[in-house]
Amino acid sequence: MAAEEIVGASLAQLSPERRQPGQEDSDEEKPQGGSETAALNGVVVSGKEKSNNVDMKDAGSEMETEEKGMEEESTRESDSNILDVSSDYPREKHISIQRHLADLEKLANLKEDEKKPCPLCPEEKFKACYSHKLHRHLQNLHWKVSVEFEGYRMCICHLPCHPVKPNLVGDQTLSKMGAHYHCIICSATITRRTDMIGHINRHVNKGETESRFITVPAPKSSHEVLKELATDVQVLPNYSTPQKTDSYFNPKMKLNRQLIFCALAVLAEERKPIECLDAFGATGIMGLQWAKHLRSSVKVTINDCNENSVTMIQENCHLNKMKVKLNTKEDDNDEALGDGEENTDTIEVTKMDANVIMHLRSFDFIHLDPYGTSVNYLDSAFRNVRNLGIVSLTSTDTSSLYAKAQHVALRHYGCNIVRTEYYKELAARIVIAAVTRAAARCNKGIEVLLAVALEHFVLVVVRVLRGPSPADNSAKKIRYLIHCQWCEERIFQREGNMVEENPYQQLPCDCHGSMPGKTAVVLGPLWSGALFNTGFLRRMLFEAVQYGLDEAQPLLKTLVCEAECTTSKHFTTHSPCDENKQEECGVYIKTPNNSAESYLVPGKRKSNEVIRNAAKRQKAENSAEHPAFYYNIHRHSIKGMNMPKLNKFLCYLSEAGYRVSRTHFDPMGVRTNAPLAQFKTILMKYSTPTYTGGQAEGPLHRAEDVQAGEQVEAAADGKVEDAEFLEDDKSGVAAAVFTKDYPTHCAAD
C-alpha cells in the first residue's frame, strides 16, 4: 500500500495535460483489485508488488525527463529574451553603455579615497587602484575606444560575458575573454570596433534604431551652451564634427560669420526691411545674430532640411527669447509674417531643401554655407533674388580649390588649375567665375563686393544686377590665364576669339625662348575683374566698429588697403551723418547725408544719364586700378642675399612709381602692378650680400656698418611712422583713426 501511495502521489504531481486519457480511472480501480487478489492468493500479491516497483521506476524516470525538459524550456525562453532582436520586452542596459564619462565613473565611486576596482574589468586583468589611476584607466582604455549611437557610448568591456572559444582552456581563457562591445539595440557582443560600427549601421539600414533597453531620455542639461556675439546656442556633444552630428557648429568660422554680418548690416542701411535667408541653418547661430542685433531691419528665415536641426533651431530661438514661426509645408511658404510690431524678434524656421525654398520665394540677402562646394545651389540662389540684392557663399572644399585635388576642381567648377604661389586668390577667382556663369543663366550680372580666402574657407559676397546687359558685361570678365611654370609670371589672355600663333608672346617674360620645351600652362576659366569694392568695405568697417566686432576689424582694414592698392596706414570711418554717397555697380547707394546730390530720384532722365556715365567711368577706373594677383617676396628672393624688410620694400616699389599694397591672401605677399622682372630688379637692388667667416675682415666690417646704418634708418622710419600715426586729420571732420600694424619679419632665407 505504501508503494501504491507513492506512485499515486507522483502521478498527481504530473500536469493534467501530459497524463494519458483514462489514467485517473485506472488509478482508482487498481487498489480495489489489488486488495481482492491479496486476500485470495499471496503469490499474486507478491507479483503485484514487483509490478508496482517497476511502475515506480518508470514514474521516477518520467519525472526526471519532465524536469529536464522544463529547465531546457526555461533556459531557451531566457536566451530568446536576451538574443531575440525582435523582442519588444524592455531590458536594462549593460553597464558598459553610458552617456557620459562621469556616469561611468559613478559606477566606481571615485570620490572615496580608497582603492576601487574597475567596473568593466575583472580583477585578474586590472587590480583595484586609487581614483586618479582608475580615472585614467576608464578614460583611455574604455571611453576613448567606444562606439557612439544616439548620444550613448558603447564602451569596451572586459567582463566574462563574451562566449569563450572551446579550444581555449586554462589560463588562456582569461586573456582571451574581454575586449568586446555590447550592442545597444540588441544584446549581441562583438569583439572588434569596426565590426561593431558595421553592426550598428546594419541596424540603421533595416530601420531598427529603437533600443530594446530601458533607457532614460537625455536631459536638456547635457547640451552644451556656447555664446558668440551676445547670442547663446545649444550644441550637441560632437558639434565640431559634421559626420557625427546633425547640428554642425564650427568655432573657427567666427570670422566668417562676422564678415557676413557686416555685409548684411550695410545692406540693411540701404533699405528696410529686408528679407534674408540662411539656407543651411544647422544650429541657427547666424540667423539669430542677424535678428538679435539688426532687430526690425531684417526679416530672418532660417532653413534646414534635417528635422533634428530644425528642432535645435527652435530651442535656440527660445533660448534667446525669440518668437518662432515654423513652416514645414512647401505650399504655405508664401505667407507673410505681417507688418508692425508682429515682426519684432520673430524668426521663421522652415524645413525644406535649400533649392526648393530659393525657387519658391524671393529674398534680398541669401547666404549659402553648405558642407563642401556650393555650386549645386547657385542656380536656385540667383533665380528669385531681388535686384541690387546680395548673395554670399562660403565654400569649404579647400582641397579642390587650393589645387590639392585638381580633378575635383575640374568636375565641380570646370577649371584647370595647378598649385601656384597665388593659389588662394586663384581659388577666389574660380568661385566667382562659377557664380558669374550661374547669374548669367538667369539674365543677371554681378559686382564683386568682397572675396576672402583663408585657411578653412573661401568667402565671396556679390551684388546682383538684373538685366541682360550687366549679365553680358560680367560674362566678358571670365578669361583664361597664362602661367609660366619657370618664373611664375602670369597674365590674362586678351579678349577675342581669334587664335594666336604664339600665345607665349603675351607673357612679359622670355622663358620660352631661353628654356627648352613648353614652359607655360593655361589655367581657368577665371574671373579677371576686381575682387573688392572700396566703398562697401569702408562701410563694413564702420559697421564692425559700431557693433564691436574685434576679429573682423583688422582684416577689413587690410582689405581696404588692398582694394585701394596703397600702403596708407590711416583709416577714417565717418559717422553716418558725414558719409558721402557710395557708388557701386554704376548705381548710387543712398546714405544718410543732407546734401541733395546724394539722393537720386529713380525714373528721371537726368538720373539715368548720371548712372550711365558713372558706370562708364567706374568701368574705366576698375580696369586700371586693381592689379591682378600678387608676388611672394620669399619665393623670388636671391640666394646668398639678405632681403630688405617687407615694409621698406613696399616703399621702394612705391618710390619707383608702381602701385603696391599688402594682401590678406599671403602675409608675405606683395600686390603690385610692376612686372616680375622689375620686381626682382628692385629686390636685388636693395638686398645685401651674406658674407661668410672665411672672407677678409674689410668687407665684414663694411657689412656690419651697412647693417648698423640700416638699423638706424629703420629706427628713423619707425619714428616717422609714429609721428604720422599721431598726426590729426586736417579736414576738421570728426573721424576715428585706425592704424594697421604690419608685423616685421626676418627675411633671411
TORLO-633931 format. One record per residue (C-alpha): residue in one letter; z, y, x. Coordinates in steps of 0.5 Angstrom, whole numbers, plus 500, padded with zeros to 3 digits. Each point is the difference from the previous one (the first is absolute). Layout:
AZYX...
//
This chain:
M500500500A501505506A493499503E497501493E504506499I498503507V493498498G500504493A503506504S495500505L494500495A504505496Q499505506L493499500S496505496P497498493E493502502R500495505R503494496Q496495497P499500493G505495496Q504500506E506502496D500494495S499495506D506503503E504500493E498493499K502497507P507500500Q501496493G495494502G504500507S507499496E497494496T497497506A506501504A504496494L495494500N499499507G503502506V494498504V495505496V506505502S499500507G492500500K501506496E505503505K495499505S494503496N505506499N501501507V492500501D500506495M505504504K496500506D494502496A503505497G503503506S493500504E497504494M506505500E498501508T493501499E501504494E505505504K495500506G494502495M505505497E501503507E493500502E498504494S505505501T498501507R493500498E502506495S504504505D494499505S495502495N504506498I500502508L493499501D496501494V497507500S498500493S507499498D503506496Y507499502P503505504R504498506E504504505K496502506H501498507I505504505S494501504I497504495Q502507500R498507499H504504506L503498507A506503497D500494495L499495505E506503504K505500494L499492500A503500507N506505499L498504506K505505498E506496502D502500508E499492501K495495502K496498494P494495499C493502499P499498492L493498502C501495506P504494501E506500505E496495504K495506501F504506500K507500501A505505497C500507503Y502507500S497505495H496504505K496494503L500497493H496506497R495500506H499493498L499501493Q495506501N496497506L500492498H500500492W498507498K494502504V496494499S501500493V494500494E500505495F499500493E501505494G506503504Y503494502R500497507M500492501C504500507I499494504C505494499H503495505L505496495P498493499C497501493H493498503P498493500V500496507K494496502P502493500N498498507L506505503V507497501G506502503D501507503Q492502500T501501492L505506501S495503505K494499495M504502494G499507498A495506501H498499493Y499505494H502500493C494502495I503505495I495498495C501492501S505496504A495498505T503500507I494502505T501500508R495505502R500507499T492501499D500494495M506503496I496506499G494496498H504496495I502507497N493502500R498494496H505501495V498507499N493498499K502495495G504505496E507497502T503507502E507499496S505497504R504494497F506502503I506504496T498507504V503507499P495505499A500505506P505506499K497507500S504502506S496495504H494505500E501505506V499507498L496505505K500507500E494504502L498508499A506500495T497494496D504493499V496494499Q503493500V496495504L500492500P503496506N493500504Y498507498S496501507T496493500P495500495Q499493500K507499498T501505494D496503494S503507502Y498502506F503506504N499502507P505505503K494501506M496503495K505506498L495505504N494498496R504501493Q502507503L493502501I497497493F506504497C498507504A493499497L502499493A504506501V495504502L495498494A506501495E500507502E493501499R500497492K506498496P501495497I496495504E500492498C501496507L500492501D503496504A495494500F505495504G507502498A504494503T507503500G497507497I503504505M494504501G499502492L508501500Q500505505W494504497A503500493K507502503H498506505L494502496R503500493S496502494S494502505V498493500K499494495V501494504T497493499I503494504N496494499D500493503C497493498N507496501E505499495N506500505S497506503V500504493T507497499M502503506I497507499Q503501493E507498503N499505506C498505495H506499496L504501507N497507501K501502493M493500498K497498493V495495500K494498495L498493501N493499499T497493501K494500495E493502502D499502493D505505499N500503507D496507497E507502497A503507503L507501501G500506496D501508502G506504502E507497501E498493499N496499507T506502504D503495504T495495497I496494503E495496497V500493503T494496499K499492501M492500502D495498505A499507504N493499499V501500492I504506500M496504504H494498496L503502493R504506502S499507504F504503505D501506504F503496506I499493502H504496506L498493502D504496504P498493500Y502495505G495500504T493503499S499505494V492499500N501496494Y503506496L495505502D495500494S505500495A504506503F494504500R498498493N504505496V504504505R499507498N496506503L504503506G505494500I503497506V499492502S505498505L500493503T504496505S496494504T505496504D495495502T500503507S498493503S493501498L500508500Y502500507A495495503K504494501A496496494Q493503500H497495496V506502494A498507501L492498499R502496494H504506497Y497506502G493498502C502504507N498497507I506502505V502499507R507501503T500507503E505506502Y499503494Y501494495K505504496E495505498L495495499A504497495A501506496R492501500I499493498V505501494I497507498A493497500A502495495V503505496T494504500R495495498A504498494A501507498A492501501R499494495C504504495N496506501K506503503G501504507I506500504E503505505V505497505L507504500L504495505A498494504V506497504A500493504L507498502E503493503H500497493F496503495V493505499L501505495V494504497V501506495V494502497R498505494V495498495L494505499R496498493G492500500P494497504S499506505P507499503A499493500D494500504N503505505S506495501A495494501K496504505K506500505I500493500R497498507Y500495506L503501506I497499507H506498505C499499508Q503494502W501502507C502507500E503500492E495506499R499501492I495504496F498499492Q493498499R495506498E498501493G494497497N496493499M495501506V501494505E501503507E497497506N506500505P507501496Y503501507Q498507500Q504502495L506499505P503505504C501495506D495497504C503493501H494497497G495502506S505498505M503494497P496493499G499497493K502503494T506505500A502503493V501497493V499502493L506501496G501501493P498503495L506505500W502507497S497505505G504506497A506504501L507496499F504505498N501507495T504505504G502504493F502493497L504498506R504507500R502500493M502493501L504502506F503505495E502495495A503496506V505506502Q501501493Y502493498G504499507L495494502D502500507E496494502A493503498Q501507503P499498507L494496498L497506495K501505506T496495505L494499494V500508499C498501508E496494500A496503494E499507503C499496507T505505503T506500504S503505497K508499499H501505494F500498493T501504495T502498493H500506495S504500494P496498493C499508498D497501507E495495500N492501500K495497496Q498493503E493498501E499492499C494497499G496506498V505502495Y505505500I507497498K505504496T506502504P506505498N497507502N500506496S493502503A495500495E495497505S504493500Y498499493L493498498V498499493P496494499G493501497K499507502R493500504K504504506S505495501N495495500E496503506V506501503I502493500R493498502N500505506A507498502A497492500K495502505R504504504Q505494501K495495501A497504506E507501502N502493500S494497503A502505507E508500499H503493501P498496506A499492498F504495504Y505501506Y501498507N506497503I502503507H503494503R493496498H496505504S505501506I497500507K503494504G504503506M501507497N506503496M498503494P503506497K505501494L497499494N501507497K498503506F493496500L499503493C501507503Y495498505L495498495S501506495E499504506A493497502G498502493Y501494496R504499493V506495501S506497497R504494500T499495495H505495496F496494501D502500507P506503503M496501507G493501496V496507501R496502494T494505503N493502499A499499508P495495502L503494504A497502507Q503507499F507497498K500495506T498506505I506505497L504494501M498498507K501508502Y507500498S502494503T504499506P499494505T505495501Y502499508T503494503G505500505G495498506Q497506500A501506504E506505499G496506499P497498493L506497498H504507501R494503497A500496494E508501499D498507500V495499495Q505496495A505506501G495505498E498496494Q508499498V501508501E493501496A503495495A506504499A497506499D495498495G507497496K503507500V493503498E500495494D508501498A498507500E494499496F505496495L505505500E495506498D500502493D494501495K497507501S497499493G506502496V499494495A507496499A498493504A503494502V498499508F500493502T498497507K497494502D504496506Y495497504P503494504T499500507H497494503C500497508A493500501A500495506D495494499
//
